[in-house]
Amino acid sequence: MIITPLSVGAFQTNCYIVQDDNSTFLIDAPAPGEVIINKLKQNKLIPDLLILTHGHFDHVLGIKELKKEFPNIKIAISAHDSKYLLDGGDRITRDIAFFNEDLFYNKMVSYLPVAKADIILKEGDVIKGLTVIETPGHTPGSICLLSDSERVLFSGDTLFQSSIGRTDFYNSNYSDMVKSLEKLKSLDDDIIVLPGHGPSTKIGFEKKNNPYL
């Protein structure tokens, strides 16, 4: 498995281009999608799947451009957070407004609407060799994706280096986040964590240094 990280957009959201033996797929789709598309073209890669760790706008607004460039790409997300993609962008627009980001608002809204989910993910599902771990808290449908063979966890906005995802949004839940973090604490120390924002880390480091764990 070859993993190429890209930090994209105003919120420096991480997108991961993942190459396995037979295909290329993406983890999260921040805007502008053009950044992701250019990297894919540079390496002559055609993704067949986009897996979303959750539905917040800074992780999904690149979908419109990606679908235009790669019309056969499938979108996978949890049932709870698929609602972000199904309501014509109303929830996404609400999230953008929550940040009161007037400077970016018109640009970000221009990426709407995004696309409907093709695949609904749940706890224990395996997709592209990644096991789905439901980790609600930051959003009701947040997920992490674990490759035990590669010793890698894509943690979305659940776990960051020395921090965790925010739980002060209208649909966040701190109690759920605490339970989700307990799940992640059970993972082996050598698991590399690839988060939705910021640098990579390891589960062992977070157990010792993250005040939330």
N, C-alpha and C positions, 0 to 999 in steps of 0.2 A: 504493500500500500504506500503510495506516494501522496503526501499531504502538502499542499501549497496554501499558506495563509495570505489573505488580503485584508487590509484595514481600509474600509470604504466609508465615504460620506462624512457629513458634519458631526456625527456621533461616533466616528471611528469604530464602526461595527465590523467585526471579523466575519468574513466569508472564507470557507475552506473549500478549495478544489481538491477532490480526492480521486486518485486514479488507482483502480485495482487491476486485476489481471485482464478483465474483459471489458471494462467500461470506465467512464468518468461520471462522477456525480458531485453535487454541491451541498454544503451545509450552510444554510441561511443565504438571504439575497438582499443585502442592503442596496440602497440607491446612492449614486447612479449605477444602474446595471451595466452601463457602458464600460466601466472599469473592469468588471468581471468578464464581460464579453471580449474585451481587448486582450486580456490575459489568456483566455481560452483560445482565441484565434492565434495568438503569438505561439502557442504550443500545439496548434492544430488539434485541439480537443473539442469534442462534441458531447456535452453532458446529456444523459438520458433521464436523470432524476435530480430533483431538488428536495432535500429534507429540511424542514423548518423546525427549529428548536422551540419556537413559540410565535405568536402572531403579532407582536408589537411592530409598529410602523418601521422602525429602524432595521428590522430584520426581513421585511417582506416587500418593501417598495421597489426593489429591483426586478420583481417578477414580471411586470408588464414588458420591460425591455427584453428580458431573457426569453419570454414566450414568443415575442416577435422574431427574435433571432433564431431561436431553437424551438419551433412549434411543437415538436414531439416530446419535449421534456415533460415529465410527470411531476406532480407536486404532492408531497407527503407531509402530513401534520397530524397532531392529535385531534380528537373529536371536539374537545372543549374549544381549542383555539382555531379550529376550522371556521368558527363563526366570524372571525375577523375577516376571512376571505369571502364569506357568503353574503354579507349584508351590504354590499355595494360600497364598502369603505367607511361606513358611519362610525364604527368603533375605532378604526384607524385614525379617522379625522379627529375624534374625541381625544385620542392619545396625543396627537400633535398639538392640539389646543391646550392640553394639560401642561405642556412644557412652555406655553406662551412664547413660542419661537417665531415671532412675527417675521424675522429676517428670512427664515427658511420656509414659512408656512405655504406660500403660494407655490414654491418650487416643489415641495414635498407632495402637496395635494395634486399636483399635475401628474404624478405617477399613478394615481388612482384611475379606474378601478384595477385591482389586481386580478387574479384568476382563482377559480374554484379548485378545491383539493381533489386530487385523483385517488389518493390512498389515505385512509384514516389509520393512525397508529395508536397502539395501546401497549400497556405494560407487558414486557416479555416478547413482543414481536421482534423478529430478526429481519433486517432489511440491509442489503449490501454488506452482510457480515457484521452489522452493528445491532446490538441488543438495545431495545427501547427501555428506558427507566423513566417512569412517570415521576416528575419532581415539581408538583404544584407549589405555588407560593408567589413567585414573581408574576405569573399569570396562572389561571386555573388549569391550563393545559400544557404547561411547560414540560419539556422532556429533555433528558440527557441520552446520549448514544455511546455505548461502550463497545469497543473492540478488545476482547480479552486477548486475542492472539497478538494484536499489535500493541497492547498495553496502553491504549489511548481512550480518553473520555472526552467527547464533545459536550461541554457543560452548558452551552447557551448562556442565559443570564441568571442561572442558578448559583454557580460558583465562579468566583474570580480569584486572582492572586491576592490573598490576604483580605478578601472581602466577599460579599454576596450581592445578588441582585436586589434592587429596591422592592420594598413591599408597602409603599405608600400610595400606590395607584388605586383607582376606584375598584378594581377587581383583584387586587393582590390580597394575600393573606399570610401574615407572619407566622401564625401557628402551623399552617401547611408547610411553610418554608422550613421551619425547624424540623419537622418530620422528614422532609426531603433531604435535608442535610445529614440526618442520621443515616439515611440510606447510603449516601455517598461516603460517609465515614467508615462504612463497612468494607469499602473497596481496598485493595492492596496498596501499600505505600508507594510502590513503583509506578503506579498508573499515572501517565502524563495527562494533564488537564488542558484542553484547548477551549478557552472560554469565548463568550460572545463579544467581549471587549477586553482589551489589554493583553499582557503577555501570557505565555503558557506557564504552567506550574506543575507540581506533583501532589498527589493526595497526601503523601507523607509530610511534605512541607506544610500543607494546609492544616493538617492535624496538629502540628506543633506551633504554627504561627498565626493561624487565622482565628481571631477572637470569637467568631461565630461558630467555629467547630470545637 
